[in-house]
C-alpha cells in the first residue's frame, strides 16, 4: 500500500492593482486558521471553512475596501482555489467526490463536489436581504465561483431552507467545508490511484 508522505500544502501570493493576498493551505491539518481580510464577516466564514474542513489555513489580504468588498472577496476566492489545486497535486489517492447537508438553525444548505479538473459552479442560494453586516450577500456567489474555477472543481451549492442571511451564508460555507473534507481525503482502498477511468483528473 502506498503511503502518502508528501505534504499536501500550498502557498500562494497574488498582487494586483486592487488587492494583495497571501495564503497558505495544508489539507491534512487540524483546523488551525489565521485570517485577516479586512472584511469581518468574510473572516468569520473562512474561519468556519478551515475548521470544519480540518484544513490549516492562513490568509492575509489587503484590498481596495474604500471602494467596496467585491475585489477582495473575489480575489481571496481565486487564491484559495489556486491553493487547493496546488496542494492536491496529481490528485492521486483522493476520494474525489464529497457532499454535505448542513443545518444552521432554520437554514439548510447542501454542497456537492467533484474534484474533476472541470470547473463549474451551480449556485441556487437566494438571500432575503442584501447585506450581512457590511457585506453584500451577492458577493458569496462571487467567492464560491472564483474558488471553484481556480480550484478546477465542479461545485453545486443549494439552499434547501432558510431566511436568516447570516445563517444561510454560514450553512453554505460549512457545507463546502465538509464536502471538501470528504473529497480530498485519502481513499484507503485506492491510495495509489487517480480516481478516474481516464487516469487523470484534468479538463
Phi, psi and omega in degrees: 000135180288136175257128181277098183262336181291135179289129179268079184229163177208151175218123185224138172239136181222124181233131174229183177291346184253329184215158174225111189231136175231135182215146171231147183218132173236116184291327184259058184256203182234007181091023178280123187229135171228114186226134175212097181254349187087356178243107188303315183290325176296320175302317180299317181289320179291327175296317177297320180300309182296317184290321182277340173275349189059039172263143165272125191221132173228131180223128172233121184228137172235125184218179182277063183292344176291342176272295171190188185265001189298305186298317181295315180299311181296317184289328172296320175299318178300310184294319179293323175297318177296322177298316180298315180300315181294317183294331181284340180059231181275004175068017180294131174088357182278163176285332177082310183259146175208149177209153179206141175240111192241124174270146171220090187056241183281348182271147178217117184234145180239136173233136176229134188232140166233115176280081195255342191083358179246101186288134178198144172233123167257118187235111178234070186227090176281145176244141182280344177219167190277338185223151165241111190061237179262000186264130176292130182293337177295342182286342178296318176298321178298318178297310183297322179293313180299318179297309183298315185289326180277336174280339183075042181238154168269126184224127174242129177234126184228131174271121180270329180197156174139143179232333181281119187298322177299313181295320180298311180298315182295320177298321179295315180293322179289326176294318175301316182300311183291324177293319177297316180305317179292315187291325184271352181298149174287131178273112184295341179274344181214060187287348182243014185246147168274123187283071179202141176292342178279342181088355177220156176240076177222167180299000000 
